[in-house]
Structures are given as C-alpha cells and as structure tokens.
Amino acid sequence: MSNNKIPSHLQNISLLQWLSYLEQLHHQEIDLGLTRIKLVAERLTIDFSFAKVITVAGTNGKGTTCAFIENALLDTGYQVAVYSSPHIHRFNERLRINRHDVDDQSLIQAFEQIEAVRADVSLSYYEYTTLAAFLVLMAKKPEIIILEVGLGGRLDATNIIDADIAVLTTIDIDHIGFLGDNREQIGYEKAGIMRTNKPVIIGDKNPPQSVLEQAKNIAANTYVRQQEFDITLTGDTWQWCYLPKQQVFSHLSTPFIPVDNVATALMVLQCLSIELSTNNINKWLTLTKVAGRMELFAQTRYADVILDVAHNAQAARFLAQTLANKKYRQITAVVAMMADKDIAQVLSPLFAVVDHWHVTTLNMSRAATITQLIEHLVANKQSYNCFDNVQEAYKMACDNTQQDDLIIVFGSFFTVAEIRPLLLNKQANN
C-alpha cells in the first residue's frame, strides 16, 4: 500500500498538478479489481440512488453508443451525464453533464475529498479519477448517468455501481493480457456488468456463449441483436425494428456513427420507454458525431482527412470496410500505435485499401517502435515512409496528396490527439 500524500504545503493545487500526483500514486497503471475502490467508495458513501444508471461495455462502439443515447435523452428533456475514458485533448472530457465538460474546480474538490479518506489505500489513476467523477455526479445529481466501462467490465472501477441497464456493444479480441485471449473469456469479463432482473442489451450479432450463460445464470432480462431487435438496410435507407412488438421505424438516415451502435442504442431507449419515431431517430442521428470516430474533415483544396482511434482488430476491420466504400484517388495512412496491441491484426485489414503508409511513433514508453510497425508492412510488400513523430508524418502526407485523396490518421487515441487540434484550428480559421 502506498503512503504517498499530496504535499500539504501546496496551496491552490491545479488540476494538472493533481493528475501528475495521481499518475505516481499506484505501482501499476492498470490494476484490475474492486477491493481497493470499494473500500474508499464506502468511506465516501458513494450512492447513485437519485439516478438511473446505464453501464456500457464492449470491445468497440462504447463511445458512439453512449453519445447516441446521450443525445436522444437530452433532446427528450432529461438531465444526462456521461463518464468515459480515455480523453483526446483535456482530462475534463471524461465527464460531461448536459454536454458540458466538468470544470477543474469540481474535480479538484473531489480529489481533496478522496485524499482525506483513503488513508493507506493505494488507488490507481483510473480508480482515483473514477471516484472523483462519482463524487461530482453525486453533487450535480443528473437524472440519468451513462457509464462507459474502461476495461473489461467485471473488475472495472465503474462496476462498483449497479447498472439499471447493462449494454454490451461488441465482443472481440483486445487487452488479452487482462481479459483473456478468446471471445469466451473476454465475454465473461464484459458480462460482469449485468445485474439480476435488469435489462441487458447485447449488440453483438454472435455473442459468446459465456455472455448468454451469465445472463441466464443471474436471471437478467436479455435483448439480443437479431432476436429482439435489429437494423437493416432497405434500398438507400435504414430501418430499425423491435421484434417482440413488431415495431418498425423506416426511412432512417445513414448515421455518422456505425449503424450497429445505433441499433444497440435504440434498444436502450426502448427499454427506457422513450418515444421513438422516424423523425426523432433521424434528428438524433444528425446530432451524433463523435470526436476521433470516423471523424471526417472534408477540405475543398486539400485531401480529406479522417481521424479514427481504431486500435484493435475489430475496429480495423470496420475501418477498412468503410474506406473500401469511399471513392478517393489515393488513401494515405498515418499510423502510430501502442506496443501491447496486436499490430499485425490491426494493420492487415487495411493493406487492401491503403496506398501508402506514413509510419511513426509516440513519445511514451508504451508506444510501438517504428521497427515493430514496419516489419508487418515489409512482409506484405506495402509502400511506406518513416517519420520521427505524428505531426511530421501528417505534414508530409498533406504535402504529397491532392484534393481527391484521403489521409487516414489512426492507431490510438494519442495518435488522433496529435492531429485533431491542427484540423480544428484550420477549420476555425477558414
């Protein structure tokens, strides 16, 4: 256990100073388990009885599913909070209430409350910041709280809260060092957010048996994609249906987010008894764009740019399928990744659609080296160049592409974070 304490002589400690302190507090960056956080949560009397809680787990699609639910509920008149991670630009992005990021002072006050009671309990950065978010939520008291699971589900810090509705978006291979190396093991971990007699929305078309068995064992109320609900393409438009009541909502617009996540989110809204209509759904589809998720920056005089945080095999497959349907003269990829990811499985789906690769690395210990990335490109006879950093790689891509080309920046939240401010600034100045 750590006895570290934030220096008592510092006055008016900033949010950045707090976050720096928290990064050094625990011996492991990722340390799954609920024992430590539950102990401190009890001392803080964490209680969400004032709100309905929706907990969202899954390999991919969590952020976009949360965003769609959030936009629909806000449009319906509810007070809504979303807790998610990681962030792209500022830590405050991790907690937003009615679309407003939490302010520094609310977080600082929460950190002070935690520090006053944790005593010798060592909390990881994620555990500490999750508790802080919970304290802010208790102070603000929104009607609905959407919790995006950080890693797995069963042992994730968010799981100290009982979900009124549990959501599993997709189950695929990622974080094998923590969750297991197959879908059955990973599904079991993610199914840990389910609660007895509470709705569970399963968005995966082919859920692992471990997920279905866990739902049955605890008598959860399951709603499974293609059994209770589905979304299908009819002509040029989509339709969503709730099969038990034969409800069908047709003529839906093509969303900015994956349609699979729209299907899952609409089932959540159905369970909340939110009034669904084609007009309402299309309004929510228009509202829902998520930073770093197939985020398009269309440019009139230069190559278009798509930012995507895809960093596992399933996300890379979806990215490749999406790019295959786009009509560009040439696609250049700017990629930097973490070393603990399955690099081969992330890169290989894109070999057929990317014309040229700009390979780089990130300035952090967990980052994959350029050598680790290019060995897979060399083995598959891919065209590539190497760069010292993401911005240099992106600048060269811009210099060597033209108006009817596309640049895709992907591989990590950190990769996207390097380029997104440049694009936002350029957009604001045009």
C-alpha positions, -999 to +999 in steps of 0.1 A: +000+000+000+012+035-007+016+061+019+021+089-007+003+121+000+000+152-020+022+178-004+003+197+023+022+229+019+010+234-017-019+258-019-044+261-048-031+229-064-041+229-100-058+201-118-026+193-138-007+190-105-033+167-091-032+145-122+005+143-121+004+132-085-022+105-093+000+091-121+027+084-095+004+071-067+000+035-076+026+009-086+006-003-117-010+018-144-037-009-149-046-029-118-080-046-122-100-054-091-127-038-070-114-043-034-095-011-031-120+012-048-150-003-029-132+004+004-127+040-004-162+043-020-177+031+013-158+058+032-171+084+007-207+070+008-210+068-029-247+065-038-264+068-072-299+061-060-310+095-073-304+085-109-310+057-135-276+042-145-267+028-179-234+009-180-219+003-214-192-023-220-177-038-252-146-041-273-157-014-297-186+010-301-189+021-265-183+058-271-206+062-300-234+042-283-231+064-252-232+095-274-263+085-293-282+076-260-270+109-245-282+130-274-316+113-276-322+117-238-311+153-238-334+160-267-362+143-248-357+167-218-336+146-194-306+158-174-278+134-186-242+128-176-217+106-194-185+093-178-160+079-203-123+073-209-097+080-223-099+116-233-084+131-265-075+167-256-083+175-219-089+153-189-122+172-183-137+154-214-140+123-193-171+136-175-197+157-192-231+168-178-257+180-203-229+181-229-207+204-208-173+191-197-167+191-159-149+221-146-114+220-129-126+231-095-153+204-092-126+177-099-101+193-075-127+193-047-135+157-054-098+148-053-095+165-020-124+145-006-108+113-017-074+122-003-090+130+030-104+095+035-083+070+015-056+068+042-032+039+032-054+026+004-034+028-028-056+037-058-047+035-095-051+067-116-082+053-131-097+042-098-090+076-082-104+096-111-135+074-114-143+080-077-138+117-084-163+116-112-187+098-090-184+125-063-191+152-089-221+133-101-235+130-066-232+168-063-248+175-096-275+148-095-284+143-131-314+121-138-296+096-160-259+086-157-242+067-186-210+049-175-186+038-202-165+008-189-128+015-191-115-021-195-135-054-194-164-050-171-164-074-141-134-058-125-136-023-139-139+005-114-173+016-129-187-018-118-190-008-081-222+008-093-252-014-101-265-008-136-302-003-142-295-012-178-263-030-189-251-027-225-226-050-244-218-035-277-194-060-293-171-087-280-137-092-298-101-098-291-083-069-273-064-064-240-055-101-239-031-096-211-060-086-188-092-102-203-081-134-220-071-145-255-105-156-268-141-143-271-155-166-245-131-154-218-135-118-228-173-121-230-173-134-194-154-104-182-177-080-200-208-098-188-198-089-153-217-056-155-251-075-158-275-074-128-303-097-118-337-089-132-323-058-150-323-053-188-292-063-207-288-051-243-265-073-263-255-056-296-231-084-308-248-104-336-230-135-324-224-132-287-201-157-269-219-184-251-203-171-219-223-139-222-256-157-227-249-182-199-241-154-175-273-136-184-293-168-178-275-176-145-283-143-129-318-140-145-311-108-164-337-096-189-318-100-222-324-082-255-301-097-282-294-083-316-313-102-344-335-118-318-353-089-301-341-060-322-322-053-354-313-027-380-313-034-418-307-016-450-337-013-472-329+004-505-309+036-496-323+039-461-321+020-428-349+006-407-348-004-370-373-029-356-383-041-322-393-077-330-415-087-299-439-059-307-433-058-344-424-021-343-406-009-373-391+026-379-382+030-416-366+057-438-337+063-413-308+084-425-273+070-428-256+078-395-222+094-388-215+065-364-216+027-371-252+015-376-246-014-353-242+010-324-273+029-334-293-004-333-280-011-298-286+025-285-322+024-298-329-008-279-317+010-247-341+039-254-369+014-260-362-001-225-363+034-211-398+039-227-385+068-248-409+077-276-394+065-308-404+078-343-386+081-376-384+119-372-369+117-337-344+090-346-333+110-377-328+140-355-306+121-331-287+106-360-279+141-372-268+152-337-245+123-331-209+128-343-181+116-320-146+130-320-120+106-333-145+080-345-145+080-383-144+118-379-143+134-414-127+168-420-137+175-456-114+200-473-121+219-505-085+225-517-066+197-500-070+159-493-099+150-469-088+137-435-105+110-414-094+106-377-102+072-361-090+058-328-091+023-341-065+002-322-077-034-323-086-059-350-123-055-350-121-017-352-095-020-380-118-043-400-147-018-397-124+010-407-112-010-438-147-018-448-157+018-446-128+031-465-134+005-493-167+022-500-152+056-504-142+070-538-108+085-534-079+086-559-054+076-532-055+068-495-025+076-473-024+062-437-007+079-408-003+054-381+012+051-346+002+025-320+008+010-286+032-019-284+008-040-264-017-042-293-018-069-319-001-048-346-004-074-373-041-079-368-047-041-368-027-033-399-036-063-421-072-054-428-061-021-443-035-034-467-061-037-495-073-001-492-043+019-481-020+030-510+009+044-489+018+043-452+034+071-431+047+052-401+057+069-369+058+065-331+045+082-300+066+098-272+057+074-245+070+042-230+041+021-242+044+031-278+053+007-305+085+015-323+087+022-360+106-010-364+078-030-348+053-014-372+072-016-405+081-053-402+045-061-410+044-037-439+076-051-453+063-087-451+032-076-470+050-055-496+034-023-485+047+012-496+058+032-466+079+060-452+091+066-416+089+097-395+101+108-361+066+119-349+030+120-358+028+157-368+058+153-392+042+122-407+009+140-412+025+172-427+043+150-453+011+132-461-005+166-467+023+177-489+021+146-511-016+143-516-042+163-536-078+173-534-094+140-544-072+120-519-078+109-483-055+108-453-065+085-425-049+091-391-054+061-368-039+036-343-045+052-309-063+079-290-029+095-287-023+095-324-056+113-331-049+138-303-017+149-321-036+159-352-071+169-342-062+203-328-045+212-361-076+204-380-099+222-356-077+253-358-076+252-395-114+247-397-120+276-373-098+299-395-115+290-428 
